[in-house]
Amino acid sequence: MDFKDLIDIPIFIVLITFIVSVFYCVIKYFTVYKNLKIIIDYISNFKKSDLNFRFKEFDEWMLSNPYVSSLWLEFKNTLVFSESVALKDGNDYEYQDVSATVQNVQTTVEPLYFFNEETLIISKFNYKMCQAIPTILTGCGPLFTFLKIAIAFGKIDFSSNEKTIESLSGFMVNMQSAALVSVIAVSSSLIYIVIEKILYNVLCKEPLNKIQSILGNLFASISSEKFLYELLREAKIQSNSSANLIGKIPVQFKKAFNETMMTSLVPYLENLIYGLNQLNKQLKENVKIQNDTDDVDNLF
């Protein structure tokens, strides 16, 4: 094989590397876009108020999607639900919220902590390889350039004037080819960077921002410290209400006892006293009559 048949091999290698890298980048970014689009289409159907009664449906779908199932499982542990307690009032039950601030499904950690660029994009394929392609292409330029220059110097023949002229002619051709390799390598690197950045922003970054925006609207963020403070505040309110209720029990008992005495016992005692007075009066009249009868009898 003549050396002239090999002069285009470095250029061919650089071009093949560039084309394969672009195809790899396009395929991976479109795969990420497809998965992110599926998530967007589903979660866009929910509103914040829907999660109170559709959370199980939302949870089952997220767990069934292998692209985000592990992330959702971790994120679900940070959720705070609007729970209520049942308070019995006679035969009826009254439901009151545990906290006045937790009215929907909220999270103690920002959704961005779990659903971010690292977890939804970079970790789903060999992202470092895509970022290393420009460096590889740029490095191929000097590598093949100096290789061709070394080969070109090795082909110079000064044994005769004819061979010197012929070898110098070949040397100039090889030098031109060596310079062309560097130009093509650097150009390929720049073109790849432009294509990769455009595809990343359109196919990955924009859908990711949309997912983060939707999740941020669905799950309002509340700090764990704030939620504990709200629980403490509610507990103090309930404790104060219980203390006031216990303090009022003797007063209410006294009031109820007095009302009972006034409505039932006092009239009964009044009637009893009235009866005793009448009986006493009748006895006095009988004694008086008896005394009067004895005086008449004594006269006779």
NUDO-684638 format. One record per residue (C-alpha): y, z, x. Coordinates in nm, 4 decimals. Layout:
N
Y,Z,X;
...
//
This chain:
300
0.0000,0.0000,0.0000;
0.3377,-0.1053,0.1435;
0.6238,0.1440,0.1739;
0.8375,-0.0700,-0.0565;
0.5960,0.0050,-0.3380;
0.6666,0.3775,-0.2991;
1.0465,0.3737,-0.2869;
1.0828,0.4139,-0.6652;
0.8250,0.6904,-0.7024;
1.0800,0.9795,-0.6557;
1.3084,0.8235,-0.9182;
1.0097,0.7815,-1.1488;
0.9130,1.1481,-1.1021;
1.2668,1.2679,-1.1807;
1.2891,1.0521,-1.4937;
0.9457,1.1611,-1.6184;
1.0373,1.5251,-1.5598;
1.3597,1.4765,-1.7536;
1.1946,1.3014,-2.0498;
0.9085,1.5510,-2.0765;
1.1504,1.8429,-2.0534;
1.3699,1.7038,-2.3298;
1.0673,1.6480,-2.5562;
0.9416,2.0013,-2.4884;
1.2814,2.1469,-2.5659;
1.3167,1.9458,-2.8880;
0.9684,2.0392,-3.0124;
1.0139,2.4111,-2.9460;
1.3610,2.4282,-3.0984;
1.2484,2.2397,-3.4083;
0.9539,2.4790,-3.4432;
1.1904,2.7756,-3.4309;
1.4240,2.6050,-3.6781;
1.1398,2.5420,-3.9212;
1.0342,2.9080,-3.9209;
1.3893,3.0368,-3.9493;
1.4578,2.7968,-4.2360;
1.1559,2.9310,-4.4256;
1.2879,3.2853,-4.3873;
1.6378,3.1824,-4.4966;
1.5098,3.0018,-4.8058;
1.3184,3.3105,-4.9179;
1.5595,3.5948,-4.8467;
1.8496,3.3959,-4.9943;
1.6930,3.4504,-5.3382;
1.7540,3.8259,-5.3199;
2.0623,4.0328,-5.3865;
2.1317,4.3887,-5.2798;
2.0783,4.5167,-5.6338;
1.7459,4.3294,-5.6627;
1.5791,4.5305,-5.3877;
1.5704,4.8450,-5.6028;
1.2987,4.6905,-5.8202;
1.1798,4.3906,-5.6128;
1.1330,4.5614,-5.2791;
0.7523,4.5487,-5.2977;
0.7648,4.1721,-5.3456;
1.0052,4.1369,-5.0539;
0.7920,4.3642,-4.8367;
0.4661,4.1784,-4.9053;
0.6195,3.8398,-4.8201;
0.7737,3.9630,-4.4954;
0.4439,4.1199,-4.3885;
0.2539,3.7996,-4.4714;
0.4853,3.5890,-4.2526;
0.3455,3.6099,-3.8966;
0.6774,3.4996,-3.7478;
0.8577,3.8217,-3.8522;
0.5807,4.0568,-3.9710;
0.5899,4.2826,-3.6635;
0.9711,4.2954,-3.6662;
0.9796,4.3765,-4.0370;
0.7226,4.6541,-3.9940;
0.9456,4.8236,-3.7360;
1.2607,4.7654,-3.9378;
1.1037,4.9049,-4.2579;
1.0638,5.2450,-4.0900;
1.4424,5.2742,-4.0706;
1.5049,5.2143,-4.4421;
1.6427,5.4829,-4.6710;
1.5708,5.4489,-5.0424;
1.7775,5.5727,-5.3357;
1.5427,5.8460,-5.4502;
1.5994,6.0892,-5.7367;
1.4683,6.4258,-5.8471;
1.3654,6.5269,-6.1984;
1.5426,6.8301,-6.3408;
1.3962,6.9827,-6.6580;
1.6427,7.0684,-6.9325;
1.4465,7.2278,-7.2120;
1.1894,6.9709,-7.3182;
1.3845,6.6829,-7.1636;
1.4060,6.5628,-6.8036;
1.7237,6.4598,-6.6306;
1.7093,6.2463,-6.3140;
1.9675,6.2954,-6.0423;
2.0076,6.1145,-5.7100;
1.9320,6.3056,-5.3928;
2.2469,6.1722,-5.2260;
2.5621,6.0417,-5.3856;
2.6116,5.7745,-5.1151;
2.2628,5.6208,-5.1153;
2.2600,5.3976,-5.4211;
2.0630,5.1020,-5.2794;
1.8106,5.0391,-5.0041;
1.9957,5.1203,-4.6820;
1.9046,5.1344,-4.3152;
1.9852,5.3853,-4.0451;
1.9731,5.1089,-3.7789;
2.1611,4.7790,-3.7808;
1.9390,4.4780,-3.8728;
2.0751,4.3060,-3.5594;
1.8776,4.5506,-3.3482;
1.5501,4.4016,-3.4739;
1.6422,4.0501,-3.5887;
1.8284,3.9126,-3.2921;
1.8252,3.6222,-3.0497;
1.5653,3.7824,-2.8258;
1.3110,3.8610,-3.1001;
1.3497,3.5553,-3.3244;
1.4111,3.2788,-3.0695;
1.3646,3.3545,-2.7023;
1.0348,3.5428,-2.7366;
0.8751,3.2691,-2.9503;
0.8299,3.0162,-2.6670;
0.8761,2.9788,-2.2930;
1.2537,2.9962,-2.3079;
1.2876,3.0635,-1.9357;
1.1160,2.7331,-1.8639;
1.3709,2.5490,-2.0767;
1.6519,2.7196,-1.8897;
1.4930,2.6432,-1.5519;
1.4656,2.2658,-1.6109;
1.8232,2.1864,-1.4933;
1.7589,2.3766,-1.1708;
1.4314,2.1903,-1.1186;
1.5948,1.8524,-1.1782;
1.8855,1.9358,-0.9495;
1.6448,2.0593,-0.6824;
1.4443,1.7368,-0.7026;
1.7514,1.5413,-0.5940;
1.7960,1.6921,-0.2451;
1.4200,1.7250,-0.2030;
1.3436,1.3566,-0.2515;
1.6670,1.2501,-0.0840;
1.5873,1.4252,0.2434;
1.2244,1.3189,0.2134;
1.3236,0.9528,0.1876;
1.5748,0.9931,0.4693;
1.3052,1.1420,0.6922;
1.0673,0.8594,0.6050;
1.3435,0.6036,0.6656;
1.4196,0.7408,1.0119;
1.0508,0.7336,1.0904;
1.0382,0.3621,1.0117;
1.3109,0.2560,1.2593;
1.1650,0.0431,1.5371;
1.3711,-0.0318,1.8510;
1.0937,-0.2170,2.0336;
1.2665,-0.5528,1.9920;
1.5826,-0.6989,1.8491;
1.4038,-0.8561,1.5531;
1.2226,-0.5338,1.4619;
1.5386,-0.3308,1.5135;
1.7340,-0.5517,1.2740;
1.4466,-0.5493,1.0224;
1.3990,-0.1721,1.0437;
1.7707,-0.1070,1.0099;
1.7775,-0.3278,0.7013;
1.4903,-0.1256,0.5543;
1.6654,0.1936,0.6594;
1.9779,0.1006,0.4635;
1.7681,0.0228,0.1548;
1.5912,0.3593,0.1834;
1.9214,0.5401,0.2279;
2.0550,0.3745,-0.0853;
1.7403,0.4760,-0.2743;
1.7667,0.8308,-0.1396;
2.1270,0.8579,-0.2612;
2.0243,0.7131,-0.5976;
1.7578,0.9850,-0.6406;
2.0205,1.2577,-0.6027;
2.2539,1.0849,-0.8476;
1.9789,1.0422,-1.1073;
1.8557,1.3999,-1.0593;
2.2020,1.5548,-1.1023;
2.2824,1.3246,-1.3952;
1.9529,1.4131,-1.5656;
2.0280,1.7799,-1.5172;
2.3718,1.7491,-1.6753;
2.2424,1.5418,-1.9662;
1.9622,1.7910,-2.0263;
2.2081,2.0821,-2.0308;
2.4242,1.9071,-2.2917;
2.1245,1.8187,-2.5114;
1.9728,2.1664,-2.4781;
2.2961,2.3481,-2.5675;
2.3610,2.1287,-2.8718;
2.0046,2.1652,-3.0005;
2.0055,2.5401,-2.9403;
2.3267,2.5960,-3.1326;
2.2318,2.3702,-3.4236;
1.8604,2.4485,-3.4581;
1.8448,2.8103,-3.3440;
2.1777,2.9889,-3.3258;
2.3187,2.8871,-3.6629;
2.0023,2.9755,-3.8632;
1.9805,3.3046,-3.6733;
2.3393,3.3930,-3.7636;
2.2663,3.3133,-4.1276;
1.9579,3.5384,-4.1313;
2.1540,3.8226,-3.9734;
2.4329,3.7788,-4.2284;
2.1930,3.7824,-4.5253;
2.0030,4.0876,-4.3997;
2.3299,4.2646,-4.3293;
2.4350,4.2094,-4.6907;
2.0966,4.3175,-4.8298;
2.0636,4.6373,-4.6280;
2.3861,4.8332,-4.5897;
2.3914,5.0408,-4.2758;
2.4175,5.4189,-4.2914;
2.3864,5.6428,-3.9886;
2.1101,5.9011,-3.9925;
2.3678,6.1710,-3.9118;
2.5739,6.0748,-4.2146;
2.2709,6.0748,-4.4410;
2.1650,6.4192,-4.3168;
2.5195,6.5400,-4.3722;
2.5044,6.4117,-4.7300;
2.1757,6.5901,-4.7877;
2.3235,6.9101,-4.6459;
2.6265,6.8748,-4.8691;
2.4098,6.8208,-5.1776;
2.1943,7.1189,-5.0803;
2.5016,7.3390,-5.0476;
2.6271,7.2241,-5.3864;
2.2922,7.3052,-5.5446;
2.2809,7.6413,-5.3661;
2.6304,7.7274,-5.4844;
2.5403,7.6292,-5.8410;
2.2290,7.8476,-5.8268;
2.4276,8.1422,-5.6881;
2.6880,8.1066,-5.9620;
2.4152,8.0844,-6.2225;
2.2449,8.4001,-6.0912;
2.5807,8.5801,-6.0842;
2.6481,8.4895,-6.4461;
2.3076,8.6061,-6.5729;
2.4072,8.9801,-6.6155;
2.7300,8.8838,-6.7928;
2.5505,8.6435,-7.0217;
2.2778,8.8995,-7.0857;
2.5350,9.1657,-7.1760;
2.7158,8.9231,-7.4015;
2.3961,8.8191,-7.5743;
2.2899,9.1847,-7.6147;
2.6245,9.2793,-7.7671;
2.6107,8.9849,-8.0033;
2.2594,9.0847,-8.1087;
2.3641,9.4438,-8.1669;
2.6646,9.3359,-8.3692;
2.4763,9.0917,-8.5874;
2.1566,9.2814,-8.6624;
2.1340,9.6436,-8.5421;
2.4839,9.7652,-8.6305;
2.4626,9.6637,-9.0009;
2.1220,9.8261,-9.0223;
2.2533,10.1518,-8.8730;
2.5545,10.1421,-9.1047;
2.3255,10.1053,-9.4061;
2.1087,10.3879,-9.2751;
2.4092,10.6169,-9.2269;
2.5399,10.5234,-9.5706;
2.2012,10.6144,-9.7246;
2.1978,10.9481,-9.5431;
2.5467,11.0242,-9.6625;
2.4490,10.9475,-10.0214;
2.1391,11.1631,-9.9886;
2.3451,11.4467,-9.8447;
2.5968,11.4137,-10.1273;
2.3213,11.4194,-10.3882;
2.1697,11.7310,-10.2352;
2.5051,11.9053,-10.2404;
2.5523,11.8212,-10.6098;
2.2046,11.9507,-10.6925;
2.2737,12.2789,-10.5088;
2.6040,12.3185,-10.6926;
2.4432,12.2606,-11.0333;
2.1717,12.5072,-10.9524;
2.4251,12.7714,-10.8513;
2.6168,12.7276,-11.1794;
2.2987,12.7695,-11.3887;
2.2068,13.0967,-11.2160;
2.5470,13.2543,-11.3048;
2.4998,13.1867,-11.6803;
2.1501,13.3311,-11.6714;
2.2821,13.6479,-11.5063;
2.5214,13.7041,-11.7955;
2.2352,13.7296,-12.0369;
//
